Amino acid sequence: MKRLLLVLISMVCIGLLFNACSKKTAMVQAEKPQTVTPAPTAQPSKPAVQPPTQPAKREEPAPAKREEPAPAPAKSVLPDKTDLEQNLSVRTTLEDKVLQLETIHFDYDSYELRTDAIKILEESARLLRKYPTAMVTIEGHCDERGTVEYNIALGERRAWAVKSYLVDFGINPENLITISYGKEKPIDPGHDEDAWEKNRRAAIVPNPE
Amino acid sequence: MIQFRKIYSLLLIMTSIFPIILMAQTDVFLKIQSGETRRINIAVEEFSTNRNPELAKDLHQIIIDDLNNSGFLAVVDSAISDSANQIAEVYVTGEITHKSSRFRFEFNLLEAVTNRKLLTKSFRAFPFAVRALAHTAADEIVYQLCGDYGIACTKIAFVMEQKGSKELAIMDYDGQRLRVLTRTNSLNLMPCWSDDGQFLLFTTYAWGGGPLLGKYTLKDKNMFRFVDNPGTFTAPAYSPDGKKVAFVLTQNGNSDIYIANRDGEDLQRLTNNPGIDTGPSWSPNGREIVFSSDRSGSPQIYIMDAEGGNVRRLTYEYNYNSSAKWSPKGDRIVFVTLKSNRFQLCLIDITGENLTCLTDDLASYESPAWSPDGNHLVFTSNRGGKWDIYSILRDGSLLRRLTFSGGNTGPSWSPRLKPFD
């Protein structure tokens, strides 16, 4: 009995999540000024800290991965619609692959692509070329050693540097959205060089849909 | 001949007004100049009351705090004291009378030696509005003594971290009566007040797709998008007369400074530079804008005309200078500078001379903003272990912590608001 209830609750939750997502894209597309509707579900904030058990790993294996709840259980919700299922699974594999792309890092107060970053971006470009219709967002981030307004501008630069590289590689610029969060969304809340290095980053993430 | 008559009559009018101006000036007890540290000693006697001693005590304490916080006055125990510098030069008496649900507060400001009355005023309010009434009374006292309204009737807007989101909040200048304004579950940053205190412009991620400008109406408690054009927008700043807004528009990764009218239309580009240009702040006469730019290779402070011409570099010391704010008095510019991975608050003349730093320690100080009278600064600092809002006099004295919960940043000081707001 309890189990049934749990399953029911989780199904309702998933339904709500989808709802929220579709509402959100609608809001993004709307051009006109509008009063803000408080988002019905909180955007899951990124898990802030890496587990201390794996401190040796420099690049975090896409922390956003953990905030992707939808794909697997969605299948069980809609077992009949095979079309949708297929689309979903394509999207899911793409999302999975995008999320597995390594985050690239930058030097302090710089948006220059380092050699290690270029290696990663080549990998990313190869993947995106396989999915010519895939829309992704490039997020630019900074460490805390900068003012709020300057860091947002610097994050834009970083995201744009990644976009330019991918476009040079043949990716359709219209499929690449850039967004800067400045220093507002650190992965590591620490205040040392280790944390700063992790936070100066650009990540390619699937577009919310 | 007619012209001569005109001039003559004008002269007559002027000479008849002149004594009035003189008299008005003698009403001001002491005009304090900036940088002067001497404060007027003032005593506030206990207020008499016919019903509610608790309220009288609250009112008394809030007024004392306001007078001390003004930076012009020092509240001393009484008019008669042993220590020479503790003697009050002026003192306040007051009386509270309750009538039905409201109360009436009448107070007098008197010169200590002569007992000459400098000011008598009375206000009525409901007991829940005791803070607003106290701030109004304190402001009147400060105005009478210093010729300038203080900060008691002002508020501070700021960014408050809440479970992964950052929302706009507002509080009295002393940190009391805190209230969260937005509930967007998103990032809202860098609020700035309109000249009339009715609107807040800020950077928001609430609509998705990157930072945009939001306009919050305090009366109606709602927010709208400001500027419809495509692109990402940050760092808005109202001009002192409220007719224009400067902000940063980023296109193709490049941030430049633009202005629009108060409705977010008629965009004009002011900077056209491959470097990062951000953080605009207007001069008090609205003719110039200070901003930061990394066009030289590192972020430095620059000044330009409000039309974008005559750009001149202001700072040459230190490698990272940003968040410049022009003082409402017009003479100084506050900014933050990065020293050994920490931000410190510094001041510089608009000529680029007399660089002084207000802070220089192991903590970080960010996002400074001026009080409307130009005598105080508010900023965020982690000096208490968490990021909280503090205020300080522009001479570096009277440091006060206004919030204690942590995660509080990006303060902006309101203009003097209507009493009882």
Interface residues (C-beta under 8 A of the other chain):
Chain A: K24 T25 M27 V28 E31 K32 P33 Q34 T35 V36 P38 A39 T41 A42 Q43 P44 S45 D109 R145 G146 T147 V148 E149 Y150 I152 A153 L154 E156 R157 A159 W160 A161 K163 S164 I177 T178 I179 S180 Y181 E184 P208
Chain B: K163 G164 S165 K166 T182 R183 T184 N185 S186 L187 L189 M190 T203 T204 Y205 A206 W207 G208 G209 G210 P211 G214 N222 M223 F224 R225 F226 D228 T232 T234 A235 V248 T250 N252 G253 N254 S255 I276 T278 G279 S292 D294 S298 P299 Y320 S322 S323 V336 L338 N341 F343 E366 S367 T409 G410
